[in-house]
Each structure stands twice: as C-alpha cells, then as structure tokens.
Amino acid sequence: MVLGIDTSNYSTSAALYDAATGQWRGVKRLLPVKAGERGLRQSDALFLHNRQLPEVLDELFSLDTPQVSAVGVSTAPRDVEGSYMPCFLAGKLAATAAACALGAPLYFCSHQQGHVAAALFGCGALHLLKTGCYVFHVSGGTTELLWCLDDGQGGIKITRLAGTMDLNAGQLIDRVGVRLGLPFPAGPQLEKLAEAYREPVRARAVLKGLNPCLSGFENKAEQMLSSGQSAEKTAKFVLCAVLETVSAMTAEVFRQHGRYPVVYAGGVMSNRFLKNELQNRFDGLFCEPQLSADNAVGVAVLAARKEGSCGR
C-alpha cells in the first residue's frame, strides 16, 4: 500500500493505493467557504487543512491499518521554479511525519502531476506516457493544455503548451454561480441549472494562438442577468463558453502539433455536458469524477511508480 496526501486550495485529500491490485480508496473534504464568498485566503486554507487532515487520515485508516511501503505528497501547484502556495505545507508536514514514523520512503510531486496521474490512471491510460499525450487541466485554479511524458523515473514530465490569459474556467463558473446565489464551489449546482434550459445557446471562443481568454464571458453573463434573462440560460451560456473554448484549443493543438490522445481532467471536466460533447467531438478520454477533481489518488500512484512497485 502507498499513502498519498494532497492539500490543495480547495480540498483536503488522502488516499491508499495498492500497486499490486490497482485498488484504491480515498477520503476528501472540501475546504468550507462562507456563503457569498468566492474562495479562501491562504492563511485560512492552511488552518483548515491542519484541522481537517487528521480527521481525513483517521477516516482513511478506519477500515484497517495496512502496511504502508511508501508515502507521496504534493508540495506545490506545478513542477516549475517559483510555484508555491502555503496550503501545501500542511500535507508536506503530515507526509514527512508519516514517512519518518513508518521508516518508508517519501516522494514529492506537484498538485498538477497528481491530477494528471489520477486522470490517466482512472482512464486506464498510464501507458500513454510512453509516447506522449495531451492533457487538459481545467479547474478553479488552472486552465492549461499540457504535453505529458514519462520522465524515466516513474514521474511525469509536463510541458505547458497553453494557458488562460485571464480567468480560469472554474473561476468563471464560480463567479457567475455566486452571482446567481449558488454555494461555492458552484460547478454542480450550475450544471443543474443549465440542464433545465433546453434551447441552444451560442458562445464563441476567444484564443490568442493556443491561449484562451475567458473574462469576456463573465461580462456577457452579467449583461444577460442585468437584462432579465434567466439564471438557467445564463448557466448554460457559461458551460457553452467553456465547451467552445476547450474545443477550439483542442482543434488548434491538433493542427499545430499533430493528433495525439487527449485527456480532459480537473474539477470542471467532471461536468456531464462537457464530457459528452468533448467525447463526441474528439474522442476525448475522461475518468470518473472522483479522480478528475482534486484528489490524492494520483499522488499515491506516482509514489508507487517512483518506488518501482507498479509498471511504467
């Protein structure tokens, strides 16, 4: 068994992964956000992780106490110089303590590498790292198109091909959702609202090269609501805006860099409407929502790969 821990800006997560069988179990708790607010300060997020992580680990190990052979933890948003958020210190501290107490090796990765690993694992597509694949990481904190390869040591080498020039897709959804009176994060409730509007809604993607611009959609949504258009129609417009943006990026990366398998990951890609459309348009690969949103399973999978206890 390998223990993985992830303390992102949105949730506290821990998971156990059995490299021999491929089975896993995980526990996740969202960081609570007050009604009407659109996120957390880092000091608050760090405090909440320190309060929630012991409870998450206690629940994870409540069924049994397996022998843990390695520990993995995410320590930064991305695997690039200068990428840092204090909320990851909570996970690093807990993972270091666990590894020392168990006498087990400790492996670090980025939150984004964990996302990619979880998505590929969930799709049964870790083998794609041998030849390379595109991965969209679309969430509240990230809207990026990545080229992903095995780094030769069980980890993932990520090359950023494109990213948002203003808002992230999850920020767009959450801002409009909060404006509509929905709880944060607003994705699931906004999806329900959009499903109630059955008429087609048009949105046009704005790209500069491969890089998307999303802030104009927030302004358009505000105009729609101010002019008396329904919450349901506005919600569907926001999802169509994300869909057309990701679709345009996919078509353009195929044109510029060639057609390779494409995986869609991140909390925003848990949306059923987006999944159905992108599968139809590009044969896109999606994993189950549990592994698409923030989780510690990918972190544990990467630690197992680095430990050499599962195939590469």
C-alpha positions in Angstrom: 0.0 0.0 0.0 1.1 3.5 -0.8 -0.2 6.6 1.1 -0.9 9.8 -0.9 -1.7 13.2 0.6 -2.8 16.4 -1.2 -3.7 19.7 0.4 -4.9 21.9 -2.4 -6.5 25.3 -2.2 -9.9 23.6 -2.4 -9.9 20.3 -0.6 -8.0 18.1 1.9 -7.4 14.6 0.4 -5.7 11.4 1.4 -5.6 8.0 -0.4 -4.3 4.5 -0.2 -3.3 2.8 -3.4 -2.5 -0.9 -3.7 0.1 -1.2 -6.5 -0.3 -5.0 -6.7 -4.1 -4.9 -7.4 -4.7 -1.4 -8.7 -7.3 -0.9 -6.0 -7.6 2.3 -4.1 -9.7 4.2 -1.5 -9.7 7.9 -0.8 -11.1 10.4 1.6 -11.7 14.1 0.6 -13.2 17.0 2.4 -13.8 20.4 0.7 -12.4 23.4 2.5 -15.5 25.3 3.8 -16.2 28.7 2.2 -18.6 31.2 3.7 -21.8 31.9 1.8 -21.3 34.7 -0.8 -17.5 34.4 -0.9 -15.5 33.1 -3.9 -12.5 31.5 -2.3 -10.2 31.4 0.7 -7.1 33.3 1.8 -4.1 31.1 2.0 -3.8 31.6 5.8 -7.3 30.3 6.2 -6.8 27.4 3.8 -3.6 26.3 5.7 -5.5 26.5 9.0 -8.4 24.5 7.7 -6.1 21.8 6.3 -4.4 21.5 9.7 -7.8 21.0 11.2 -9.2 18.6 8.6 -6.2 16.4 7.7 -6.1 14.4 11.0 -9.9 13.6 10.5 -9.3 12.7 6.9 -6.4 10.3 7.8 -8.4 8.8 10.6 -11.3 8.0 8.3 -9.0 6.6 5.6 -7.4 4.1 8.1 -10.6 3.4 9.9 -11.3 0.1 8.0 -7.9 -1.4 8.6 -4.2 -0.5 9.2 -2.3 -1.8 6.1 1.4 -1.8 5.9 2.5 1.3 4.0 5.5 0.8 1.8 5.9 4.4 0.6 4.4 7.9 1.1 3.7 10.5 -1.6 2.7 14.1 -1.2 2.1 17.2 -3.4 4.2 20.1 -2.4 3.4 22.8 -4.9 0.8 23.7 -7.6 3.2 23.0 -10.5 6.6 21.5 -11.1 8.2 24.8 -12.1 10.5 27.1 -10.3 8.7 29.6 -8.1 5.4 27.6 -7.9 4.4 27.8 -4.3 1.3 28.0 -2.1 1.3 27.8 1.7 -1.6 25.3 1.8 0.7 22.5 0.6 2.8 22.8 3.8 0.1 21.0 5.8 0.3 18.0 3.6 4.1 18.0 3.4 4.4 18.1 7.2 1.9 15.2 7.7 3.6 13.1 4.9 7.1 13.7 6.3 5.9 12.7 9.8 4.2 9.6 8.5 7.2 8.5 6.4 9.6 9.0 9.3 7.4 7.1 11.7 6.9 4.2 9.2 10.5 4.1 8.0 9.1 4.4 4.5 10.5 6.4 1.5 8.8 9.8 0.8 8.2 11.0 -2.7 7.3 14.5 -3.8 5.2 15.7 -6.8 3.2 18.7 -7.8 -0.5 19.0 -7.4 -0.8 19.2 -11.2 1.3 16.0 -11.7 -1.1 14.3 -9.3 -4.1 15.5 -11.3 -2.6 14.1 -14.5 -1.7 10.8 -12.9 -5.1 10.4 -11.4 -6.8 11.1 -14.7 -4.6 8.7 -16.7 -5.0 6.0 -14.0 -8.7 6.5 -14.0 -8.9 6.1 -17.8 -6.6 3.1 -17.7 -4.3 5.1 -19.8 -1.0 5.5 -17.9 0.7 3.7 -20.9 0.1 6.9 -23.0 3.0 8.5 -21.1 5.4 6.3 -23.1 4.7 8.1 -26.3 3.1 11.3 -25.0 -0.5 12.7 -24.8 -2.3 15.9 -24.4 -3.9 16.6 -21.0 -6.2 19.5 -20.3 -6.1 20.6 -16.6 -9.2 22.7 -16.2 -10.2 23.7 -12.6 -10.8 26.7 -10.4 -7.1 27.4 -10.2 -5.9 26.2 -13.6 -6.9 26.2 -17.3 -4.0 24.7 -19.1 -3.2 22.4 -22.0 -0.2 20.1 -21.3 2.0 17.7 -23.1 2.8 14.8 -20.8 5.5 12.2 -20.9 7.1 9.7 -18.6 10.2 11.3 -17.1 12.0 7.9 -17.0 11.9 7.8 -13.1 8.2 7.0 -12.7 7.1 10.6 -12.6 5.6 12.8 -15.3 7.4 15.4 -17.3 4.9 18.2 -18.1 5.3 20.8 -20.9 2.8 23.6 -20.8 1.5 24.3 -24.3 -1.1 26.9 -23.5 -3.0 28.5 -20.6 -5.5 31.1 -19.8 -4.6 34.8 -20.2 -7.1 36.0 -17.6 -9.7 33.9 -15.8 -9.6 30.2 -15.2 -12.7 28.2 -16.4 -13.5 27.2 -12.8 -13.3 30.9 -11.7 -15.7 31.8 -14.5 -18.2 29.1 -13.3 -17.8 30.1 -9.6 -18.1 33.8 -10.1 -21.2 33.5 -12.2 -22.5 30.9 -9.8 -22.0 33.0 -6.7 -23.7 35.9 -8.6 -26.7 33.6 -9.1 -26.7 32.8 -5.3 -25.2 29.3 -5.6 -22.8 27.9 -3.0 -19.0 27.9 -3.7 -17.7 25.9 -5.5 -20.7 26.4 -7.8 -20.0 23.8 -10.5 -22.5 21.0 -9.6 -25.4 23.5 -8.9 -24.6 25.5 -12.1 -24.8 22.2 -14.1 -28.2 21.5 -12.7 -29.4 25.0 -13.6 -28.0 24.6 -17.2 -29.8 21.3 -17.7 -33.1 23.0 -17.1 -32.6 25.2 -20.2 -33.3 23.1 -23.3 -32.8 25.7 -26.1 -29.4 26.0 -27.8 -27.1 28.8 -26.6 -24.2 30.1 -28.6 -20.8 31.1 -27.4 -17.7 31.9 -29.4 -14.2 31.0 -28.2 -11.5 33.7 -28.0 -8.0 32.4 -28.5 -4.6 34.2 -28.9 -2.6 31.4 -30.5 -3.5 28.5 -28.2 -4.1 30.6 -25.2 -7.8 31.3 -24.2 -9.4 34.5 -22.9 -12.3 33.9 -20.6 -13.1 37.1 -18.8 -15.3 38.4 -21.6 -17.7 35.5 -20.8 -18.1 36.8 -17.3 -19.0 40.2 -18.6 -21.5 38.7 -21.0 -23.2 36.6 -18.3 -23.5 39.8 -16.2 -25.2 41.5 -19.1 -27.6 38.6 -19.6 -28.7 38.7 -16.0 -29.0 42.5 -15.9 -31.2 42.4 -19.0 -33.6 40.0 -17.3 -32.5 36.7 -18.9 -33.0 33.6 -16.8 -30.5 32.0 -14.5 -30.9 28.8 -16.4 -30.0 30.3 -19.7 -27.0 32.2 -18.2 -25.8 29.0 -16.6 -26.0 27.2 -19.9 -24.2 30.1 -21.6 -21.3 29.7 -19.2 -20.9 26.0 -19.8 -21.1 26.5 -23.6 -18.4 29.2 -23.3 -16.1 26.7 -21.5 -17.0 24.0 -24.1 -16.3 26.1 -27.1 -13.0 27.4 -25.6 -11.7 23.9 -24.8 -12.9 22.6 -28.2 -11.1 25.4 -30.0 -7.9 24.7 -28.1 -8.1 21.0 -28.9 -8.7 21.6 -32.6 -5.8 24.1 -32.7 -3.3 21.9 -30.9 -4.1 19.1 -33.3 -3.5 21.5 -36.2 -0.2 22.8 -34.8 1.3 19.8 -33.1 -0.4 16.7 -34.5 -3.2 14.5 -33.4 -2.4 12.5 -30.2 -4.7 11.1 -27.5 -6.3 13.8 -25.4 -7.3 13.5 -21.8 -9.6 16.0 -20.0 -9.0 16.4 -16.3 -9.7 18.8 -13.4 -12.8 19.6 -11.5 -14.5 21.4 -14.3 -14.2 18.3 -16.6 -16.4 16.4 -14.2 -19.4 18.2 -15.9 -21.5 15.7 -17.8 -22.4 18.2 -20.6 -18.8 19.0 -21.3 -17.8 15.3 -21.2 -20.5 14.2 -23.6 -19.6 16.9 -26.1 -15.9 16.6 -26.0 -16.1 12.8 -26.3 -18.2 13.2 -29.4 -16.0 15.8 -31.0 -12.5 14.5 -30.3 -12.8 11.0 -28.7 -11.6 12.6 -25.6 -10.7 10.5 -22.6 -12.4 11.2 -19.2 -12.1 9.5 -15.8 -14.7 9.2 -13.1 -15.5 12.5 -11.3 -13.7 11.3 -8.1 -10.5 11.1 -10.0 -11.0 14.2 -12.2 -11.5 16.7 -9.3 -8.9 17.3 -6.6 -7.8 14.0 -5.0 -4.7 12.3 -3.5 -5.0 9.1 -5.6 -2.7 10.4 -8.4 -0.2 11.4 -5.8 -0.2 7.8 -4.4 0.0 6.3 -7.9 3.1 8.5 -8.7 4.7 7.5 -5.4 4.2 3.8 -6.3 5.6 4.3 -9.8 8.7 6.1 -8.3 9.1 3.3 -5.8 9.1 0.9 -8.8 6.2 -1.2 -7.4 3.9 -0.9 -10.4 4.5 -0.9 -14.1 5.8 2.1 -16.0 
